[in-house]
Amino acid sequence: MGLLPANKPKKTIDAPRNFFIWGETMHGKSYLASEFPNPVIFNTDGNADAIETPSVDLKNERDPKTGKIRFSVIDQLTELIKELEQGNHTFETVVIDVIDDVVTLIEQAICEEHGVQYIGDIPYGKGWGLFKSVFTALVVKLKALPMNVIYISRYATVMENNIERPVPSLSAKHQNIVNGNCDLSILCKKVGKNYIRRAVERRKAYRREWIEDERILKILETIIGVFDKPTVTTPEKAKEIVEKMDQNQEVPVLNKNEQKEEPQPEKTPTMKSTGPKPKVAGRPPRISPQV
């Protein structure tokens, strides 16, 4: 039997199962995650005992005598995911709270294993390659679980065209790995006494009839933009957008080139000096003629 699939349409999974939730502190991120069915939280802030939801503290466990890592967060997550894969549990949702700290813990474990302070100090870029391999493998394994998977990230801002806009605090290169395996990116924000949830990215234009689990549908109904119809962009509008993007990219480059080609102004010679004239090496002192 060959490896190729049959040449006919197959049934797709149209309901979102992987979520990236981000926002400022105390703006409802963890609360939203806790609304999902039967969650278990992989927590990084050491407060697992302070919350009612079943949880595990993620950490690099150290030997009390030597202070060295004896059970890294990489080993811990590997074992936790293996237990979830085996299915001997009643959890339906796994929450990583927060993914930013998981990145730091993984880097810390790799650095200590190789005896360096900074992952970039591992020769030939092997440190970054090792991190990417480990991090990507964990995300892919989580996605393969028959469960809802939620990543929580903190909040940051960036300046674009003199306008400050919100972004997840998780770095872009790590977002590419996480969001590449997620279905929805959700921004949580508190405005006055109101908690707003907004879908800022989505893999599909989801429809309510696709969501078979009524519990998930009830949650998604509280998130603005999940079920909005996609906007059809005309060729004329698309061309206008592309031209504007090109202009925004070209202006800084042109300015930079112009600055490089601009001739440096000549120094204006000083006509008078309030101090003694500097001596020039190799020139004999000037002797005034005797009168």
Sequence and secondary structure as in RCSB ss.txt:
>XXXX:A:sequence
MGLLPANKPKKTIDAPRNFFIWGETMHGKSYLASEFPNPVIFNTDGNADAIETPSVDLKNERDPKTGKIRFSVID
QLTELIKELEQGNHTFETVVIDVIDDVVTLIEQAICEEHGVQYIGDIPYGKGWGLFKSVFTALVVKLKALPMNVI
YISRYATVMENNIERPVPSLSAKHQNIVNGNCDLSILCKKVGKNYIRRAVERRKAYRREWIEDERILKILETIIG
VFDKPTVTTPEKAKEIVEKMDQNQEVPVLNKNEQKEEPQPEKTPTMKSTGPKPKVAGRPPRISPQV
>XXXX:A:secstr
  SS  SS      S  EEEEEESTTSSHHHHHHTSSSEEEEESSS GGGSSS EEE   EE TTT  EEE HHH
HHHHHHHHHHHT S   EEEEETHHHHHHHHHHHHHHHHT SSGGGSGGGHHHHHHHHHHHHHHHHHHHSSSEEE
EEE EEEEEETTEEEEEESS HHHHHHHHTT SEEEEEEEETTEEEEEEEEESS   GGG   HHHHHHHTTSBT
SS       HHHHHHHHHHHHHHHHHHHHHHHHHHHS        S  SS     TT         
